[in-house]
C-alpha cells in the first residue's frame, strides 16, 4: 500500500513540476513579447511581433513536445530544451521553426529505425525510455 502512495505522490510532483515549468515558460515568453512591443514603440524602427505569432510560438512547441513525450522520443530535459528552442526559433522566423520541426521528426524516426539491429551492434543503445 505504501508503494502505491509513493507512485501517486511521484506522479503528483511530476505533474506539478510540469505545470510550474509551463507557467514559467508562458510568463517568460509573454515578457519577451512585452519587451518587443516596448522597444518598437521606443525606437520606432522595430516591427512588433503580432499576438497571433506569439500565441503560435507558445502553443506549437508545447504540442510538439507533448507528442514527443508521449511517444518517448524526448525525456524531460529534452522537452524543456525543445520548448525553449522551439519558442525562440518560432518567434524569430517560421522557416527556422519548420527546419526544427523537420529535424525533430526525421531524427525521431531515424533513431527508432532498425532499432533491433542497432541493439545487436551497440550494447548501450536504447530506443527512448520505453
N, C-alpha and C positions, 0 to 999 in steps of 0.2 A: 504494500500500500504506500509506503514511503517513496518507493521508486516512481510510482505514478505521479505523486505530488511533485517530485523533483522535475519530472519531464514537463508537467504543466507549468511549473514555475519557470523553467528554462524557456519554454515557448512564449510565455508571457513577457519575460525580459527581452527576448529576441524581437517580439512584436513591438514592444515599447521603444526599443532602440531604433528600429526601422522607422517608426513614426517620428521620433525625435530627429533622426537624420534627414528625413524628407522635409520636415518642417524647417530645419536649418537651411537646407538647400533652397527651399522656396523663399525664405527670408533673404538669403544672400543674393539670389537671382533678382528679386524684386528691388533690393538696394542698388544693384548694378543698373537696373533699368531707370531708377530714380536719378542716379548719378548721371546717366546718359542724357536724360531729359534736361537736367540742371545744366550740364556742360553745354548742351546745344543751345539752350536759352542764353547762357552767359556769353559764349563765344560767337554765337550766331552763324558759324560756318559748318557745324556738325549737323547731320540729319538725325533726328531722334529715332530710336527703334520703336516701331509700332507695337501697341499692346498685343495684337494678334501674333506677331512674330515672337514676342517674349513668351506668350502663352504656349505657342508651339514648341519653343525652345525648352520649356519646362516639361511639358506633357509627353512629347515624343521620346526623350531619353528615359523617362520613367516607365513608359510602356515597353520599350525595348529591353531595358534592364530587368523588369519583372518577368518578361518572357524568357530571358536568358537564365534567370534564377530558377524558374520553374523547370526548364529543360536541362538544368545543371551544366550549362555552358559557362556560367560565371559563379564565382564564390562571392562572399560578402565584400571583400576588399576590391575585387574586380568590378563589382556592381557600383561601389562608391566611386571608384575611378572613372567608370563608364558614365555615371551621372554627371560628374564634373566636366569631363572632356566633351561629352555629348552636348551639354548645355553651352559650353564655350564655343564649340565649333558651329553649333546651330545658330547661335546669336551672331557669330562672325559672318557666316556665309552658308547658304543652303547647299552649295556644291561641296563644301567641307563636310557637312552632315551626310550627304549622300555617299561620299568616299568612306567615311567612318562606318556607315551602315553596311556598305558593300563589304568592307573588310571584316566586320563582325560576323556577318552571315557566312561568308566564304571560309573564314578561319574556323568557325564553329563546325561547319560541315566537314572541312578537311581534317580537323582534329579527330572526329569520330569515324572518318572514312577508313576502312580496313583496320579497325581497332584490334581485332583478334590477331592479325598478322604483326602489328606493332608490339603486342604483348609478347609474342614469341621471341622477337629480336631484342627487345628492351625490357628488362625485368622491372624497371622503375616506372614504366609507362602506366598512366592511369587516365581513364576516359571520364573526366569530370569527377564528381563525388559519388556518383551512383554506380 
